[in-house]
Amino acid sequence: MTRTVITGLGVVSPGGLGWADHWQSTLSGDLQVAPIEAFPAERYGATLAGQVRDFPVERFVSDRVRVQTDRWTWFALAATELALADATYRPEEYDPYQTSVLLAAGLGGVEFGQREIESLWRRGRRAVGAYQSIAWFYAASTGQVSLRHGTKGPSGVVVSEAAGGLDSIGAARRVLRRGTSAALVGGAEAPLCPYALTCQTTSGRLTASSDPRAGYKPFDVRANGYAPAEGGAVLLLEDAAKAVARGVPQIYAEVAGYAATHDAYHHSDPAPDAGHYARAMERAIADAGLTPDDIDAVVADGAGSPDLDRLEAEAIRGVFAVRATPVPVTAPQGLVGRSCSGGAALNVATAVLAMREGVLPAVGNLDEPVADYRLDLVRRPRAANLQTVLVAARGHGGFNSALVLRAPDRNGYAA
């Protein structure tokens, strides 16, 4: 059976450009959620977000491509460049059919789309640019990454809202098992324009707080909704044997298990119990050939709404009820906000860095945990021997996904 490993990390987050800056910001507990700076957001009912500041677009995107694409695609192109450099993988040196691009998307190119819709409204249809038809589209980032690097392997886009980052990894794992050597996975978002914020506020899940410390607070007694965020992560997955054969500089972790379920309950409301979410976790653990006792930590979805946090706590308690000791649970994204399809991919990047460094980061912006959740929530960075980590995610509309990561052994293969 082909073993899928993570060999490259590319991070563009409010915590920094590149995984090193993001990791340091996370360990330091730097709260990156702040008032939205791009436009006056007060009239939209939500004013806080995690923002990627001072993004050097000219470093990653040519002038020609910049006018054709949205900011979310710029982030994906940048994260891809960083992931490929991290893995010292150059797609042009290999058979182009041996590299796939399978990215997740949530909102698409909303800022570009808003600009063109405004032109349509004010000046008529002839004012709409030719690139409107492709820049907003969910597959735009996958397409632009493929064009940039000449990749021709099985490619696509996964649209399952905030679960998409994990689902793209699950899809790529299947592709690699069928013979493809490498795949770029993950996702990014740029959801901070009036149109995008309007779309998100209709869910009723965004925090209305104007104080960052009182805003997005996963598992906290004062949880009141989430803050949206820019950015995300792109990871390079490879067939383990082929990665070692080419002399890969590092293997961060093996994708040991994956599973997904759907609530099939309502187009927006979550199911009244956490059974389907728990089943995704259980199946991912079983897919890895493990039991709940083998899992060293959980990186949770951490929605930051009391009802969703309660359901997640219920799911985690149910899955790990057989353990003699509680499993440590964290949700570091409380520091940066939720970046929809980019969020789960960023959590995977954070998880593999935690495994490598032997430190489990704290739940972001947590002051007073809800005692009734009965979870071992990580309050401050905790030294830990992390051999296996479960990453869980949920998408608006009933999507549930879970991924099990396993640390590599001395030979570079997963232990």
N, C-alpha and C positions, 0 to 999 in steps of 0.2 A: 504494500500500500504506500503510495506517495505521501511523504510527510511535508507539510506546508510550514515554512518558517518565515519570520519577519526579519528582513536584512537591512532595511532602510527606513528612516523616520524623517518626514518633512512636516514641520509644524509652523503654522501661521496663526497666532492666537493673540488675544489682548495681553497675555503675559509676555509676549516676545516673539521675535522672528527667529525660528530655529528651535530645536528641542532643548538646547542647553539653557537659553534664556527662559523658556516656558517652565522648565523644571525648577530652576532657581526661584522664579517667582512663586511657583506653587509651594515649594518647601518653606519659603519665607512667609507664606500666608498673605501675600500682597493682594488686597481687594482691588480688582481691575474694573468692577462694575461701577459706573459713574453716570452722571447726567449726559444725555445725548448731545453731541456737539455739532453734528452735521446740519441740523435744522431746528427751529423751535418746535419742540415735541409736546408742549403742555396741552395743546388742544386735542391730542390723540389719546389721552387717558393713561399714557405710559411714558415715563421720561428717563428711565434708567436702561443702560445696556452695557455690554462688554464690547469695547471698540478697539480695532487694530489701528493704532495711531502711527503716523509718519511712515506709512507703508511705501517702500521705494519701488514704485511700479516700473520705473524706467530700467531697473536692474533685471527685471524678469520678463517684461512684456515690451515688444517693439512698438514703435508708433503706429505701424500699419495694423497690427493685431489689436492694439488698444482701442482704436476707434470702432472696431468690429465687435467688441466684447464688453461684458459687464464686470463689475468689481469682483463678483463671486468667482468668475473664471480667472481673473488675475490672481486671486488667492490660490486657486487650484494649480495654476501654472507654476507659481512660486513654490508651493509645497511639494510639487512633483520634482522640480529641479533640486530642492534640498534633499528629498528622499533618494533620488538617483545618485547624487554626490555622496551622500552618507554611505550608500551601499557600494560605491564605485562601480555602478552598473551603467553601461552605455548601450542603449538599445541598438544603435546603429552598427555595433560590432557583432550583432547576432542576426540570425534569421528573423526578419521582421514579423513572421507569423508565430514566433515563440514568445512574444510579449503582448499581454492583454492590458486593456484599460477598463476597469469596472468601478466607476465612481458612483456615489450616492448624490441625490439632489433633493432639495425640499421646496424652496420657494422659487428657484431659478433666477434669471437675470432681471429682478424686479426694478432696480434703479434705472437700468437702460430702458426697460419697458415703460416705466412711468414717464420718462423724458419724451419718448416717442408718442405716447398717448396725449401728452400735453400739446405736442406739435400738431397732432391730428385735430384736437379740439380747437386750437387757436388759429391754425393756418390752413387746415384742410389736408386731404389725403396725400397730395403731392409733397407735403412737407415731411412725411414719414420716411426715414432713411431705409435703404435697402437691407441693412443688417438687423432691423427689428425682427425679421422672420427667424433669425437664428440666434441672436444674442440672448434672448430671454429663455429660450427653449431648454428643457431639463437636460438634454444631452449635449448642450453647448460645451461644457467643460471637458467631458469625455472626448468629444470631437476635436477640440483644440489641443488637448494633450497628445492625442494620437497623431494629429497633423504635425505638431512640433517635433515629435520624436520618431515619426515614421513607423509607428507600431501598427501591425495588421492582424494581430491575434484576435481571438473571440473577445468582443468588447460590448459594452452596454452601459445603461444607467439604471440604478435602483432607486425607486421612489417609495419609501415607506416612512416618511417623516423622520423623527428623531431616532428611529431604529435603523435607518438606512446605512449608517456607517458600519454597523455589524453585519448587516445583510450583504453589503458589497464584499466583505471578507468571506462570508459563507459562499457566495456565488463564485468568487475567484478560487476558492479551495476546490470546488468541483471542476473548474476549468483546468487547474493544475493536475488534478488526478486523471484527466483525460489526455495529458501529454504536453500541455503548454508549460514553458519553463518558468515564466515570471509574470506577475500581474501587479499593476498599480491600483490601489484600492483606497477607500476612505471618502472624504468629501469636505466641502467648505461651504460657507454661507456668507452673504452680505445683505442682511435683512433690515438695514437701517435707512429707509427712506419713508416718506409719508404713506405711500401706497402699501409698502410691506408692513409697516407698523399697523395700519388699519386692518389688514388681513389677519394679523396675529391677535389683535385686541378682540376680535369677534369671538375668539375661543373663551374669553373670560378668564384665562389662565395667567395673564401678565400681572406683575406686581404694579400697584398704583402708587407705591411709595416714592417719594422724591429723595429719600435719604438712603444712600447705598448700603449702609449698615443695617437698615431696617427692611431692605428690599428682598432679593432672592436669598432664602435661608432654608436649604433642604433639611428636613427632619427636625426643625426648630419649632418651639411652641408658638413662635410668632410668624411662622411661614404664611405667606400671603400671595404666592404666585412667583413666577420666574421672570428674570430679566433676559431679553434676547441678546444674542452675541454674534459678532462677526468671527470669521476664521474657521479653522478646523485642522485637519491633518490628512496627509497622503502617506501611505505606507507601501513599501515594496515587499511583496510576497514572492517567495521562490520555492521551487522543488528543492528540498534539503540536499539531496545527493548532488544535484547540478550546481547548487550554490557553493558547496564545499569544493567541488571539482574545479570551479573557476577561481577559487581562492578568495572568497568573500571575506572582508575584514572582520565582520562580526555577525553572529546570529543572536538577535535579541530574545526571541522566544519562538516556540512552536505553537501554531494554531491547532490545539489538541482536540477541541470539541466545539460544535456549533449546533444550535437548534433555533427554530422560530415557530411561533403559533400566532393565532389571531383570535380576538375575543368573539367576533361574529355576533356582536351585541347591538351596537348603535353606531351611526356614522361619526359621532363625536364624543359621546359619553362613554366612560370606561365601564366595563362589566362590574356588577356590584360585588363580586368577589375576585380574588387574585389567582384563581385556579389555573387559568390559561397561562398567565405570566409565570407562575411557579412551574408549570409543566415545561415551558421553554428552558428554564434553568436546569430542571432535572434531566431533560433529554440531552442538553449540552454536556452535562457532567457524565452521563452514561456514554455519550458519543466519544468522550475522551478516555473511556475505560476506567473511570474513577468513581468514587463515592463521595458524598458530602463531607465525610471525615478528611478527605484528601485535599480539600480546598483551603488555602491559607488566608484568603481575603476575598472580599466582594467589592467591586467598584460599581456602585448602584446608579440607577437612572436619576434619582434625586430631583423629582419634578418641582418640589418647592411649594406645592399646594397641599393643604391638610388632607384632603380626601385621597389624592394620589400617593402621598407619602405613606398614609396609613395602609393602603393596599399593597404598596411595595414592602413595607415592614411585615405585613401578613404573609406575603409570598416568601420572603427570605426566612422568616421563622419556620414556616411549614417545610421548606426544603431542607433546612439544617436542624430540624427538631431532633434528629437522631444523634447529634453530636453531644459529647460530654461537656464541651466548652463552646461558648458562642463564637461564631465566625466574625472576625473584624470586618466592619463595613465602612466604606468611605465614599464621598462624593465631592471630589476637589473642584468640580465645575461650579460650585457655589461662589468661587472667587472670580470666575470669568464670564459667567452667564451660560445660557443654553444656545448653542449654535445649530439647532435642528440637525440636519444630516451630518454636519461636521462635528457635532458634540460627541457622539459615540466613538468616532474615529480618534478624536483627541483623547478621550478616556482610555482607549487602547494604547495610544502612545504613552500616556502617563503611567499606565499599568506596567508596561514593559520596562520603563525607566525605573519604576519602584522595585521591580524584580531585580534589575541589574544593580541598583544602588543599595538594596537591602533596607529601604525606608518606605513605610507606607504613609503617604501624605494624609493630612487631616481633611475632614469634611469642611468645605469652604463656607465661611461666614456663619458657622454654627456657634451659638451662645448658650442656649438652654435646650437640650434634646427633650423630645416628648418621651416621658418615662414609660408611657403605655406601649410604646413601640417595642420595648424590650430587645433592643439591638445593642451590640457592642460597637457603638459609633466612635470612630477615631477622632479624638478631640485635638490632638497635636501630633506632629510627625512621630512615627513609632518605628523603632528599629525592628526588623522582622526578616526571617529567612523565608522568602516568598518563592516557593517552587511552583505553585499553581495559583492562578488568580481567575476568578469568574468576573466577567464584565457583562452587565445587563443593561438593556435599553428598551424603551417603549416609544411608539409613535402614535400621534394623534389619530384616532380612528380605529384603535384596537390592535396595533402591531406590537408584538412582543418578541424580543430576540435575546439570546445569551451566547457568550463566547467563553471558552476556557483556554487560557494561555498557560504553557508549561515552560519552565526555564530550561536553557540548554545545558548540557553537561560539558566536561572539559574538551571533548572532541568536536564540539560545535553542533552535534545533534541534540535533540531534546532528550532529557534523561528518561 
